[in-house]
Amino acid sequence: MSESKTIDARNTFCPGPLMELITYMKQANVGDTLELLSTDQGSAADVPEWVNKVGHEIVSNEKRGDVWYITVRKTK
């Protein structure tokens, strides 16, 4: 059964949000979905770049107000 988790990394700065995502991703199971909340502008580019490099899947990447909501599915 896949799980969904929200990582609230608002008001932290690069590379903080990505480091938090990586930490949780290591603990997650294949199929789990993680939603990263970040106010760091760099996350919008850094997170998808890392996700593509390691082979996971970006489910969504959108900005609402000042917050980026980036959802990632662990694929391996």
N, CA, C, O and CB atoms as a CASP TS submission, in Angstrom:
PFRMAT TS
TARGET T0000
AUTHOR 0000-0000-0000
METHOD Language model
MODEL 1
PARENT N/A
ATOM      1  N   MET     1       0.853  -1.190   0.000  1.00  0.00           N
ATOM      2  CA  MET     1       0.000   0.000   0.000  1.00  0.00           C
ATOM      3  C   MET     1       0.890   1.242   0.000  1.00  0.00           C
ATOM      4  O   MET     1       1.759   1.392   0.859  1.00  0.00           O
ATOM      5  CB  MET     1      -0.966   0.005   1.235  1.00  0.00           C
ATOM      6  N   SER     2       0.670   2.110  -0.950  1.00  0.00           N
ATOM      7  CA  SER     2       1.517   3.304  -1.028  1.00  0.00           C
ATOM      8  C   SER     2       0.988   4.390  -0.092  1.00  0.00           C
ATOM      9  O   SER     2      -0.211   4.501   0.164  1.00  0.00           O
ATOM     10  CB  SER     2       1.583   3.833  -2.481  1.00  0.00           C
ATOM     11  N   GLU     3       1.911   5.165   0.393  1.00  0.00           N
ATOM     12  CA  GLU     3       1.569   6.231   1.325  1.00  0.00           C
ATOM     13  C   GLU     3       1.866   7.577   0.694  1.00  0.00           C
ATOM     14  O   GLU     3       2.576   7.680  -0.306  1.00  0.00           O
ATOM     15  CB  GLU     3       2.336   6.072   2.648  1.00  0.00           C
ATOM     16  N   SER     4       1.298   8.612   1.315  1.00  0.00           N
ATOM     17  CA  SER     4       1.536   9.974   0.869  1.00  0.00           C
ATOM     18  C   SER     4       1.994  10.777   2.079  1.00  0.00           C
ATOM     19  O   SER     4       1.430  10.657   3.166  1.00  0.00           O
ATOM     20  CB  SER     4       0.254  10.600   0.214  1.00  0.00           C
ATOM     21  N   LYS     5       3.009  11.586   1.883  1.00  0.00           N
ATOM     22  CA  LYS     5       3.542  12.375   2.987  1.00  0.00           C
ATOM     23  C   LYS     5       3.810  13.786   2.511  1.00  0.00           C
ATOM     24  O   LYS     5       4.252  13.997   1.382  1.00  0.00           O
ATOM     25  CB  LYS     5       4.827  11.741   3.557  1.00  0.00           C
ATOM     26  N   THR     6       3.540  14.758   3.379  1.00  0.00           N
ATOM     27  CA  THR     6       3.848  16.150   3.065  1.00  0.00           C
ATOM     28  C   THR     6       5.061  16.574   3.872  1.00  0.00           C
ATOM     29  O   THR     6       5.119  16.376   5.086  1.00  0.00           O
ATOM     30  CB  THR     6       2.635  17.078   3.358  1.00  0.00           C
ATOM     31  N   ILE     7       6.028  17.160   3.183  1.00  0.00           N
ATOM     32  CA  ILE     7       7.239  17.668   3.816  1.00  0.00           C
ATOM     33  C   ILE     7       7.153  19.192   3.772  1.00  0.00           C
ATOM     34  O   ILE     7       7.216  19.796   2.701  1.00  0.00           O
ATOM     35  CB  ILE     7       8.549  17.133   3.100  1.00  0.00           C
ATOM     36  N   ASP     8       7.012  19.796   4.933  1.00  0.00           N
ATOM     37  CA  ASP     8       6.887  21.252   4.989  1.00  0.00           C
ATOM     38  C   ASP     8       8.273  21.865   5.165  1.00  0.00           C
ATOM     39  O   ASP     8       8.802  21.930   6.274  1.00  0.00           O
ATOM     40  CB  ASP     8       5.936  21.690   6.146  1.00  0.00           C
ATOM     41  N   ALA     9       8.850  22.314   4.049  1.00  0.00           N
ATOM     42  CA  ALA     9      10.179  22.923   4.080  1.00  0.00           C
ATOM     43  C   ALA     9      10.080  24.418   3.792  1.00  0.00           C
ATOM     44  O   ALA     9      11.036  25.031   3.317  1.00  0.00           O
ATOM     45  CB  ALA     9      11.118  22.240   3.059  1.00  0.00           C
ATOM     46  N   ARG    10       8.908  25.005   4.086  1.00  0.00           N
ATOM     47  CA  ARG    10       8.756  26.444   3.858  1.00  0.00           C
ATOM     48  C   ARG    10       9.710  27.212   4.769  1.00  0.00           C
ATOM     49  O   ARG    10      10.010  26.782   5.883  1.00  0.00           O
ATOM     50  CB  ARG    10       7.287  26.892   4.103  1.00  0.00           C
ATOM     51  N   ASN    11      10.173  28.343   4.279  1.00  0.00           N
ATOM     52  CA  ASN    11      11.077  29.226   5.017  1.00  0.00           C
ATOM     53  C   ASN    11      12.435  28.595   5.324  1.00  0.00           C
ATOM     54  O   ASN    11      13.131  29.028   6.242  1.00  0.00           O
ATOM     55  CB  ASN    11      10.426  29.646   6.303  1.00  0.00           C
ATOM     56  N   THR    12      12.812  27.567   4.552  1.00  0.00           N
ATOM     57  CA  THR    12      14.187  27.070   4.594  1.00  0.00           C
ATOM     58  C   THR    12      14.788  27.364   3.225  1.00  0.00           C
ATOM     59  O   THR    12      14.064  27.549   2.247  1.00  0.00           O
ATOM     60  CB  THR    12      14.255  25.516   4.949  1.00  0.00           C
ATOM     61  N   PHE    13      16.098  27.404   3.165  1.00  0.00           N
ATOM     62  CA  PHE    13      16.752  27.830   1.935  1.00  0.00           C
ATOM     63  C   PHE    13      17.618  26.727   1.348  1.00  0.00           C
ATOM     64  O   PHE    13      18.074  25.824   2.049  1.00  0.00           O
ATOM     65  CB  PHE    13      17.591  29.064   2.190  1.00  0.00           C
ATOM     66  N   CYS    14      17.826  26.826   0.065  1.00  0.00           N
ATOM     67  CA  CYS    14      18.593  25.867  -0.700  1.00  0.00           C
ATOM     68  C   CYS    14      19.927  25.581   0.003  1.00  0.00           C
ATOM     69  O   CYS    14      20.597  26.530   0.411  1.00  0.00           O
ATOM     70  CB  CYS    14      18.827  26.384  -2.131  1.00  0.00           C
ATOM     71  N   PRO    15      20.334  24.337   0.159  1.00  0.00           N
ATOM     72  CA  PRO    15      19.670  23.141  -0.381  1.00  0.00           C
ATOM     73  C   PRO    15      18.732  22.457   0.607  1.00  0.00           C
ATOM     74  O   PRO    15      18.413  21.280   0.433  1.00  0.00           O
ATOM     75  CB  PRO    15      20.704  22.153  -0.832  1.00  0.00           C
ATOM     76  N   GLY    16      18.286  23.163   1.632  1.00  0.00           N
ATOM     77  CA  GLY    16      17.447  22.578   2.677  1.00  0.00           C
ATOM     78  C   GLY    16      16.251  21.782   2.194  1.00  0.00           C
ATOM     79  O   GLY    16      16.115  20.615   2.563  1.00  0.00           O
ATOM     80  N   PRO    17      15.358  22.379   1.364  1.00  0.00           N
ATOM     81  CA  PRO    17      14.183  21.627   0.913  1.00  0.00           C
ATOM     82  C   PRO    17      14.545  20.336   0.181  1.00  0.00           C
ATOM     83  O   PRO    17      13.921  19.298   0.402  1.00  0.00           O
ATOM     84  CB  PRO    17      13.338  22.493   0.011  1.00  0.00           C
ATOM     85  N   LEU    18      15.548  20.402  -0.688  1.00  0.00           N
ATOM     86  CA  LEU    18      15.955  19.206  -1.430  1.00  0.00           C
ATOM     87  C   LEU    18      16.549  18.164  -0.487  1.00  0.00           C
ATOM     88  O   LEU    18      16.280  16.972  -0.639  1.00  0.00           O
ATOM     89  CB  LEU    18      16.975  19.571  -2.528  1.00  0.00           C
ATOM     90  N   MET    19      17.345  18.593   0.475  1.00  0.00           N
ATOM     91  CA  MET    19      17.941  17.657   1.439  1.00  0.00           C
ATOM     92  C   MET    19      16.848  16.956   2.249  1.00  0.00           C
ATOM     93  O   MET    19      16.932  15.756   2.512  1.00  0.00           O
ATOM     94  CB  MET    19      18.920  18.401   2.388  1.00  0.00           C
ATOM     95  N   GLU    20      15.829  17.712   2.638  1.00  0.00           N
ATOM     96  CA  GLU    20      14.712  17.101   3.379  1.00  0.00           C
ATOM     97  C   GLU    20      13.996  16.076   2.514  1.00  0.00           C
ATOM     98  O   GLU    20      13.654  14.989   2.982  1.00  0.00           O
ATOM     99  CB  GLU    20      13.714  18.181   3.855  1.00  0.00           C
ATOM    100  N   LEU    21      13.769  16.423   1.249  1.00  0.00           N
ATOM    101  CA  LEU    21      13.103  15.496   0.343  1.00  0.00           C
ATOM    102  C   LEU    21      13.927  14.215   0.199  1.00  0.00           C
ATOM    103  O   LEU    21      13.376  13.116   0.257  1.00  0.00           O
ATOM    104  CB  LEU    21      12.878  16.152  -1.037  1.00  0.00           C
ATOM    105  N   ILE    22      15.233  14.350   0.014  1.00  0.00           N
ATOM    106  CA  ILE    22      16.110  13.184  -0.146  1.00  0.00           C
ATOM    107  C   ILE    22      16.049  12.298   1.104  1.00  0.00           C
ATOM    108  O   ILE    22      15.977  11.074   0.995  1.00  0.00           O
ATOM    109  CB  ILE    22      17.572  13.632  -0.418  1.00  0.00           C
ATOM    110  N   THR    23      16.077  12.916   2.284  1.00  0.00           N
ATOM    111  CA  THR    23      16.004  12.157   3.538  1.00  0.00           C
ATOM    112  C   THR    23      14.730  11.331   3.595  1.00  0.00           C
ATOM    113  O   THR    23      14.773  10.137   3.894  1.00  0.00           O
ATOM    114  CB  THR    23      16.073  13.101   4.748  1.00  0.00           C
ATOM    115  N   TYR    24      13.596  11.961   3.308  1.00  0.00           N
ATOM    116  CA  TYR    24      12.321  11.248   3.357  1.00  0.00           C
ATOM    117  C   TYR    24      12.209  10.219   2.232  1.00  0.00           C
ATOM    118  O   TYR    24      11.608   9.159   2.411  1.00  0.00           O
ATOM    119  CB  TYR    24      11.161  12.239   3.275  1.00  0.00           C
ATOM    120  N   MET    25      12.786  10.534   1.083  1.00  0.00           N
ATOM    121  CA  MET    25      12.727   9.616  -0.056  1.00  0.00           C
ATOM    122  C   MET    25      13.451   8.303   0.275  1.00  0.00           C
ATOM    123  O   MET    25      13.019   7.227  -0.139  1.00  0.00           O
ATOM    124  CB  MET    25      13.351  10.274  -1.315  1.00  0.00           C
ATOM    125  N   LYS    26      14.550   8.401   1.022  1.00  0.00           N
ATOM    126  CA  LYS    26      15.299   7.200   1.408  1.00  0.00           C
ATOM    127  C   LYS    26      14.467   6.300   2.316  1.00  0.00           C
ATOM    128  O   LYS    26      14.641   5.081   2.311  1.00  0.00           O
ATOM    129  CB  LYS    26      16.608   7.588   2.112  1.00  0.00           C
ATOM    130  N   GLN    27      13.563   6.895   3.095  1.00  0.00           N
ATOM    131  CA  GLN    27      12.732   6.135   4.027  1.00  0.00           C
ATOM    132  C   GLN    27      11.446   5.635   3.372  1.00  0.00           C
ATOM    133  O   GLN    27      10.785   4.739   3.897  1.00  0.00           O
ATOM    134  CB  GLN    27      12.393   6.989   5.239  1.00  0.00           C
ATOM    135  N   ALA    28      11.098   6.210   2.239  1.00  0.00           N
ATOM    136  CA  ALA    28       9.833   5.878   1.575  1.00  0.00           C
ATOM    137  C   ALA    28       9.933   4.543   0.842  1.00  0.00           C
ATOM    138  O   ALA    28      11.026   4.066   0.535  1.00  0.00           O
ATOM    139  CB  ALA    28       9.435   6.991   0.591  1.00  0.00           C
ATOM    140  N   ASN    29       8.784   3.958   0.572  1.00  0.00           N
ATOM    141  CA  ASN    29       8.713   2.730  -0.213  1.00  0.00           C
ATOM    142  C   ASN    29       8.384   3.067  -1.656  1.00  0.00           C
ATOM    143  O   ASN    29       7.829   4.129  -1.939  1.00  0.00           O
ATOM    144  CB  ASN    29       7.664   1.759   0.370  1.00  0.00           C
ATOM    145  N   VAL    30       8.723   2.165  -2.570  1.00  0.00           N
ATOM    146  CA  VAL    30       8.394   2.364  -3.982  1.00  0.00           C
ATOM    147  C   VAL    30       6.882   2.549  -4.101  1.00  0.00           C
ATOM    148  O   VAL    30       6.105   1.784  -3.530  1.00  0.00           O
ATOM    149  CB  VAL    30       8.886   1.156  -4.858  1.00  0.00           C
ATOM    150  N   GLY    31       6.477   3.573  -4.849  1.00  0.00           N
ATOM    151  CA  GLY    31       5.063   3.871  -5.031  1.00  0.00           C
ATOM    152  C   GLY    31       4.561   4.973  -4.115  1.00  0.00           C
ATOM    153  O   GLY    31       3.504   5.554  -4.361  1.00  0.00           O
ATOM    154  N   ASP    32       5.318   5.267  -3.052  1.00  0.00           N
ATOM    155  CA  ASP    32       4.915   6.341  -2.139  1.00  0.00           C
ATOM    156  C   ASP    32       5.015   7.691  -2.842  1.00  0.00           C
ATOM    157  O   ASP    32       5.825   7.878  -3.750  1.00  0.00           O
ATOM    158  CB  ASP    32       5.790   6.334  -0.861  1.00  0.00           C
ATOM    159  N   THR    33       4.180   8.620  -2.406  1.00  0.00           N
ATOM    160  CA  THR    33       4.176   9.974  -2.959  1.00  0.00           C
ATOM    161  C   THR    33       4.559  10.953  -1.860  1.00  0.00           C
ATOM    162  O   THR    33       4.027  10.898  -0.752  1.00  0.00           O
ATOM    163  CB  THR    33       2.784  10.334  -3.561  1.00  0.00           C
ATOM    164  N   LEU    34       5.478  11.843  -2.174  1.00  0.00           N
ATOM    165  CA  LEU    34       5.910  12.874  -1.238  1.00  0.00           C
ATOM    166  C   LEU    34       5.589  14.231  -1.837  1.00  0.00           C
ATOM    167  O   LEU    34       5.897  14.494  -2.999  1.00  0.00           O
ATOM    168  CB  LEU    34       7.428  12.749  -0.918  1.00  0.00           C
ATOM    169  N   GLU    35       4.964  15.099  -1.035  1.00  0.00           N
ATOM    170  CA  GLU    35       4.684  16.463  -1.485  1.00  0.00           C
ATOM    171  C   GLU    35       5.583  17.403  -0.700  1.00  0.00           C
ATOM    172  O   GLU    35       5.527  17.457   0.529  1.00  0.00           O
ATOM    173  CB  GLU    35       3.169  16.837  -1.297  1.00  0.00           C
ATOM    174  N   LEU    36       6.403  18.134  -1.418  1.00  0.00           N
ATOM    175  CA  LEU    36       7.317  19.092  -0.801  1.00  0.00           C
ATOM    176  C   LEU    36       6.711  20.487  -0.897  1.00  0.00           C
ATOM    177  O   LEU    36       6.332  20.936  -1.979  1.00  0.00           O
ATOM    178  CB  LEU    36       8.718  19.048  -1.480  1.00  0.00           C
ATOM    179  N   LEU    37       6.624  21.171   0.246  1.00  0.00           N
ATOM    180  CA  LEU    37       6.187  22.563   0.266  1.00  0.00           C
ATOM    181  C   LEU    37       7.431  23.417   0.471  1.00  0.00           C
ATOM    182  O   LEU    37       8.150  23.243   1.456  1.00  0.00           O
ATOM    183  CB  LEU    37       5.108  22.826   1.393  1.00  0.00           C
ATOM    184  N   SER    38       7.684  24.324  -0.439  1.00  0.00           N
ATOM    185  CA  SER    38       8.900  25.122  -0.356  1.00  0.00           C
ATOM    186  C   SER    38       8.646  26.560  -0.790  1.00  0.00           C
ATOM    187  O   SER    38       7.923  26.812  -1.754  1.00  0.00           O
ATOM    188  CB  SER    38      10.000  24.502  -1.212  1.00  0.00           C
ATOM    189  N   THR    39       9.248  27.495  -0.066  1.00  0.00           N
ATOM    190  CA  THR    39       9.191  28.898  -0.467  1.00  0.00           C
ATOM    191  C   THR    39      10.496  29.309  -1.144  1.00  0.00           C
ATOM    192  O   THR    39      10.661  30.465  -1.534  1.00  0.00           O
ATOM    193  CB  THR    39       8.910  29.800   0.752  1.00  0.00           C
ATOM    194  N   ASP    40      11.428  28.354  -1.283  1.00  0.00           N
ATOM    195  CA  ASP    40      12.715  28.646  -1.923  1.00  0.00           C
ATOM    196  C   ASP    40      12.575  28.533  -3.444  1.00  0.00           C
ATOM    197  O   ASP    40      12.260  27.463  -3.966  1.00  0.00           O
ATOM    198  CB  ASP    40      13.823  27.682  -1.404  1.00  0.00           C
ATOM    199  N   GLN    41      12.809  29.625  -4.137  1.00  0.00           N
ATOM    200  CA  GLN    41      12.643  29.682  -5.592  1.00  0.00           C
ATOM    201  C   GLN    41      13.449  28.594  -6.298  1.00  0.00           C
ATOM    202  O   GLN    41      13.009  28.041  -7.306  1.00  0.00           O
ATOM    203  CB  GLN    41      13.059  31.054  -6.116  1.00  0.00           C
ATOM    204  N   GLY    42      14.632  28.290  -5.761  1.00  0.00           N
ATOM    205  CA  GLY    42      15.501  27.295  -6.385  1.00  0.00           C
ATOM    206  C   GLY    42      14.906  25.902  -6.426  1.00  0.00           C
ATOM    207  O   GLY    42      15.259  25.097  -7.287  1.00  0.00           O
ATOM    208  N   SER    43      14.004  25.612  -5.499  1.00  0.00           N
ATOM    209  CA  SER    43      13.408  24.271  -5.438  1.00  0.00           C
ATOM    210  C   SER    43      12.664  23.906  -6.724  1.00  0.00           C
ATOM    211  O   SER    43      12.634  22.739  -7.116  1.00  0.00           O
ATOM    212  CB  SER    43      12.453  24.179  -4.254  1.00  0.00           C
ATOM    213  N   ALA    44      12.073  24.890  -7.370  1.00  0.00           N
ATOM    214  CA  ALA    44      11.287  24.640  -8.578  1.00  0.00           C
ATOM    215  C   ALA    44      12.138  24.010  -9.675  1.00  0.00           C
ATOM    216  O   ALA    44      11.628  23.245 -10.495  1.00  0.00           O
ATOM    217  CB  ALA    44      10.665  25.941  -9.084  1.00  0.00           C
ATOM    218  N   ALA    45      13.430  24.326  -9.695  1.00  0.00           N
ATOM    219  CA  ALA    45      14.336  23.752 -10.690  1.00  0.00           C
ATOM    220  C   ALA    45      15.170  22.619 -10.104  1.00  0.00           C
ATOM    221  O   ALA    45      15.381  21.598 -10.758  1.00  0.00           O
ATOM    222  CB  ALA    45      15.253  24.832 -11.252  1.00  0.00           C
ATOM    223  N   ASP    46      15.649  22.799  -8.861  1.00  0.00           N
ATOM    224  CA  ASP    46      16.549  21.813  -8.244  1.00  0.00           C
ATOM    225  C   ASP    46      15.879  20.469  -8.024  1.00  0.00           C
ATOM    226  O   ASP    46      16.466  19.425  -8.311  1.00  0.00           O
ATOM    227  CB  ASP    46      17.066  22.336  -6.923  1.00  0.00           C
ATOM    228  N   VAL    47      14.654  20.489  -7.517  1.00  0.00           N
ATOM    229  CA  VAL    47      13.973  19.236  -7.184  1.00  0.00           C
ATOM    230  C   VAL    47      13.704  18.401  -8.441  1.00  0.00           C
ATOM    231  O   VAL    47      14.060  17.223  -8.462  1.00  0.00           O
ATOM    232  CB  VAL    47      12.652  19.527  -6.449  1.00  0.00           C
ATOM    233  N   PRO    48      13.082  18.971  -9.502  1.00  0.00           N
ATOM    234  CA  PRO    48      12.872  18.155 -10.709  1.00  0.00           C
ATOM    235  C   PRO    48      14.185  17.646 -11.302  1.00  0.00           C
ATOM    236  O   PRO    48      14.240  16.529 -11.817  1.00  0.00           O
ATOM    237  CB  PRO    48      12.117  18.962 -11.760  1.00  0.00           C
ATOM    238  N   GLU    49      15.240  18.456 -11.235  1.00  0.00           N
ATOM    239  CA  GLU    49      16.543  18.041 -11.762  1.00  0.00           C
ATOM    240  C   GLU    49      17.045  16.808 -11.013  1.00  0.00           C
ATOM    241  O   GLU    49      17.504  15.848 -11.632  1.00  0.00           O
ATOM    242  CB  GLU    49      17.571  19.193 -11.652  1.00  0.00           C
ATOM    243  N   TRP    50      16.959  16.836  -9.677  1.00  0.00           N
ATOM    244  CA  TRP    50      17.393  15.695  -8.871  1.00  0.00           C
ATOM    245  C   TRP    50      16.506  14.481  -9.136  1.00  0.00           C
ATOM    246  O   TRP    50      17.006  13.368  -9.303  1.00  0.00           O
ATOM    247  CB  TRP    50      17.373  16.053  -7.374  1.00  0.00           C
ATOM    248  N   VAL    51      15.188  14.695  -9.174  1.00  0.00           N
ATOM    249  CA  VAL    51      14.244  13.594  -9.389  1.00  0.00           C
ATOM    250  C   VAL    51      14.532  12.889 -10.714  1.00  0.00           C
ATOM    251  O   VAL    51      14.543  11.659 -10.774  1.00  0.00           O
ATOM    252  CB  VAL    51      12.789  14.117  -9.367  1.00  0.00           C
ATOM    253  N   ASN    52      14.766  13.662 -11.770  1.00  0.00           N
ATOM    254  CA  ASN    52      15.064  13.074 -13.075  1.00  0.00           C
ATOM    255  C   ASN    52      16.402  12.341 -13.058  1.00  0.00           C
ATOM    256  O   ASN    52      16.547  11.287 -13.677  1.00  0.00           O
ATOM    257  CB  ASN    52      15.074  14.156 -14.156  1.00  0.00           C
ATOM    258  N   LYS    53      17.370  12.898 -12.352  1.00  0.00           N
ATOM    259  CA  LYS    53      18.701  12.300 -12.290  1.00  0.00           C
ATOM    260  C   LYS    53      18.665  10.932 -11.614  1.00  0.00           C
ATOM    261  O   LYS    53      19.326   9.995 -12.062  1.00  0.00           O
ATOM    262  CB  LYS    53      19.662  13.225 -11.546  1.00  0.00           C
ATOM    263  N   VAL    54      17.894  10.822 -10.541  1.00  0.00           N
ATOM    264  CA  VAL    54      17.855   9.554  -9.795  1.00  0.00           C
ATOM    265  C   VAL    54      16.754   8.612 -10.293  1.00  0.00           C
ATOM    266  O   VAL    54      16.718   7.444  -9.906  1.00  0.00           O
ATOM    267  CB  VAL    54      17.651   9.834  -8.309  1.00  0.00           C
ATOM    268  N   GLY    55      15.865   9.110 -11.141  1.00  0.00           N
ATOM    269  CA  GLY    55      14.902   8.231 -11.784  1.00  0.00           C
ATOM    270  C   GLY    55      13.557   8.085 -11.101  1.00  0.00           C
ATOM    271  O   GLY    55      12.873   7.081 -11.302  1.00  0.00           O
ATOM    272  N   HIS    56      13.160   9.066 -10.296  1.00  0.00           N
ATOM    273  CA  HIS    56      11.814   9.041  -9.730  1.00  0.00           C
ATOM    274  C   HIS    56      10.895   9.824 -10.672  1.00  0.00           C
ATOM    275  O   HIS    56      11.293  10.159 -11.788  1.00  0.00           O
ATOM    276  CB  HIS    56      11.792   9.645  -8.271  1.00  0.00           C
ATOM    277  N   GLU    57       9.685  10.114 -10.232  1.00  0.00           N
ATOM    278  CA  GLU    57       8.702  10.737 -11.121  1.00  0.00           C
ATOM    279  C   GLU    57       8.113  11.995 -10.491  1.00  0.00           C
ATOM    280  O   GLU    57       7.658  11.975  -9.347  1.00  0.00           O
ATOM    281  CB  GLU    57       7.582   9.745 -11.459  1.00  0.00           C
ATOM    282  N   ILE    58       8.126  13.095 -11.253  1.00  0.00           N
ATOM    283  CA  ILE    58       7.454  14.324 -10.812  1.00  0.00           C
ATOM    284  C   ILE    58       5.973  14.171 -11.147  1.00  0.00           C
ATOM    285  O   ILE    58       5.607  13.994 -12.309  1.00  0.00           O
ATOM    286  CB  ILE    58       8.075  15.617 -11.501  1.00  0.00           C
ATOM    287  N   VAL    59       5.127  14.240 -10.126  1.00  0.00           N
ATOM    288  CA  VAL    59       3.687  14.128 -10.337  1.00  0.00           C
ATOM    289  C   VAL    59       3.122  15.509 -10.651  1.00  0.00           C
ATOM    290  O   VAL    59       2.320  15.664 -11.572  1.00  0.00           O
ATOM    291  CB  VAL    59       2.985  13.511  -9.091  1.00  0.00           C
ATOM    292  N   SER    60       3.546  16.515  -9.878  1.00  0.00           N
ATOM    293  CA  SER    60       3.114  17.887 -10.141  1.00  0.00           C
ATOM    294  C   SER    60       4.137  18.858  -9.565  1.00  0.00           C
ATOM    295  O   SER    60       4.883  18.529  -8.643  1.00  0.00           O
ATOM    296  CB  SER    60       1.706  18.153  -9.540  1.00  0.00           C
ATOM    297  N   ASN    61       4.153  20.055 -10.128  1.00  0.00           N
ATOM    298  CA  ASN    61       5.080  21.096  -9.709  1.00  0.00           C
ATOM    299  C   ASN    61       4.371  22.420  -9.966  1.00  0.00           C
ATOM    300  O   ASN    61       4.372  22.925 -11.089  1.00  0.00           O
ATOM    301  CB  ASN    61       6.471  21.006 -10.478  1.00  0.00           C
ATOM    302  N   GLU    62       3.770  22.975  -8.929  1.00  0.00           N
ATOM    303  CA  GLU    62       3.033  24.215  -9.147  1.00  0.00           C
ATOM    304  C   GLU    62       3.262  25.202  -8.020  1.00  0.00           C
ATOM    305  O   GLU    62       3.546  24.832  -6.881  1.00  0.00           O
ATOM    306  CB  GLU    62       1.551  23.932  -9.290  1.00  0.00           C
ATOM    307  N   LYS    63       3.131  26.464  -8.374  1.00  0.00           N
ATOM    308  CA  LYS    63       3.301  27.536  -7.396  1.00  0.00           C
ATOM    309  C   LYS    63       1.927  28.090  -7.062  1.00  0.00           C
ATOM    310  O   LYS    63       1.161  28.468  -7.950  1.00  0.00           O
ATOM    311  CB  LYS    63       4.247  28.661  -7.935  1.00  0.00           C
ATOM    312  N   ARG    64       1.622  28.134  -5.759  1.00  0.00           N
ATOM    313  CA  ARG    64       0.374  28.748  -5.284  1.00  0.00           C
ATOM    314  C   ARG    64       0.777  29.826  -4.302  1.00  0.00           C
ATOM    315  O   ARG    64       1.296  29.534  -3.224  1.00  0.00           O
ATOM    316  CB  ARG    64      -0.606  27.687  -4.617  1.00  0.00           C
ATOM    317  N   GLY    65       0.538  31.069  -4.673  1.00  0.00           N
ATOM    318  CA  GLY    65       0.996  32.176  -3.837  1.00  0.00           C
ATOM    319  C   GLY    65       2.520  32.188  -3.826  1.00  0.00           C
ATOM    320  O   GLY    65       3.148  32.238  -4.883  1.00  0.00           O
ATOM    321  N   ASP    66       3.115  32.144  -2.644  1.00  0.00           N
ATOM    322  CA  ASP    66       4.572  32.157  -2.526  1.00  0.00           C
ATOM    323  C   ASP    66       5.150  30.767  -2.311  1.00  0.00           C
ATOM    324  O   ASP    66       6.350  30.619  -2.079  1.00  0.00           O
ATOM    325  CB  ASP    66       4.990  33.059  -1.389  1.00  0.00           C
ATOM    326  N   VAL    67       4.301  29.749  -2.388  1.00  0.00           N
ATOM    327  CA  VAL    67       4.741  28.397  -2.042  1.00  0.00           C
ATOM    328  C   VAL    67       4.718  27.481  -3.262  1.00  0.00           C
ATOM    329  O   VAL    67       3.737  27.431  -4.005  1.00  0.00           O
ATOM    330  CB  VAL    67       3.858  27.816  -0.931  1.00  0.00           C
ATOM    331  N   TRP    68       5.831  26.751  -3.451  1.00  0.00           N
ATOM    332  CA  TRP    68       5.889  25.712  -4.475  1.00  0.00           C
ATOM    333  C   TRP    68       5.378  24.419  -3.862  1.00  0.00           C
ATOM    334  O   TRP    68       5.780  24.045  -2.760  1.00  0.00           O
ATOM    335  CB  TRP    68       7.340  25.538  -5.035  1.00  0.00           C
ATOM    336  N   TYR    69       4.492  23.738  -4.577  1.00  0.00           N
ATOM    337  CA  TYR    69       3.990  22.421  -4.180  1.00  0.00           C
ATOM    338  C   TYR    69       4.534  21.431  -5.212  1.00  0.00           C
ATOM    339  O   TYR    69       4.086  21.406  -6.358  1.00  0.00           O
ATOM    340  CB  TYR    69       2.389  22.384  -4.104  1.00  0.00           C
ATOM    341  N   ILE    70       5.490  20.632  -4.797  1.00  0.00           N
ATOM    342  CA  ILE    70       6.149  19.707  -5.715  1.00  0.00           C
ATOM    343  C   ILE    70       5.876  18.286  -5.221  1.00  0.00           C
ATOM    344  O   ILE    70       6.289  17.907  -4.125  1.00  0.00           O
ATOM    345  CB  ILE    70       7.697  19.993  -5.809  1.00  0.00           C
ATOM    346  N   THR    71       5.184  17.517  -6.035  1.00  0.00           N
ATOM    347  CA  THR    71       4.825  16.157  -5.652  1.00  0.00           C
ATOM    348  C   THR    71       5.674  15.167  -6.449  1.00  0.00           C
ATOM    349  O   THR    71       5.772  15.252  -7.673  1.00  0.00           O
ATOM    350  CB  THR    71       3.310  15.896  -5.883  1.00  0.00           C
ATOM    351  N   VAL    72       6.287  14.225  -5.721  1.00  0.00           N
ATOM    352  CA  VAL    72       7.213  13.261  -6.310  1.00  0.00           C
ATOM    353  C   VAL    72       6.774  11.853  -5.940  1.00  0.00           C
ATOM    354  O   VAL    72       6.396  11.598  -4.797  1.00  0.00           O
ATOM    355  CB  VAL    72       8.667  13.522  -5.838  1.00  0.00           C
ATOM    356  N   ARG    73       6.824  10.940  -6.902  1.00  0.00           N
ATOM    357  CA  ARG    73       6.530   9.523  -6.623  1.00  0.00           C
ATOM    358  C   ARG    73       7.829   8.736  -6.690  1.00  0.00           C
ATOM    359  O   ARG    73       8.599   8.860  -7.643  1.00  0.00           O
ATOM    360  CB  ARG    73       5.478   8.943  -7.636  1.00  0.00           C
ATOM    361  N   LYS    74       8.059   7.927  -5.666  1.00  0.00           N
ATOM    362  CA  LYS    74       9.248   7.065  -5.642  1.00  0.00           C
ATOM    363  C   LYS    74       9.001   5.884  -6.571  1.00  0.00           C
ATOM    364  O   LYS    74       8.023   5.154  -6.405  1.00  0.00           O
ATOM    365  CB  LYS    74       9.574   6.574  -4.183  1.00  0.00           C
ATOM    366  N   THR    75       9.882   5.695  -7.546  1.00  0.00           N
ATOM    367  CA  THR    75       9.658   4.660  -8.555  1.00  0.00           C
ATOM    368  C   THR    75      10.631   3.489  -8.457  1.00  0.00           C
ATOM    369  O   THR    75      10.482   2.495  -9.167  1.00  0.00           O
ATOM    370  CB  THR    75       9.752   5.265  -9.920  1.00  0.00           C
ATOM    371  N   LYS    76      11.630   3.604  -7.573  1.00  0.00           N
ATOM    372  CA  LYS    76      12.567   2.472  -7.435  1.00  0.00           C
ATOM    373  C   LYS    76      13.195   2.450  -6.075  1.00  0.00           C
ATOM    374  O   LYS    76      14.006   1.570  -5.784  1.00  0.00           O
ATOM    375  CB  LYS    76      13.655   2.533  -8.495  1.00  0.00           C
TER
END
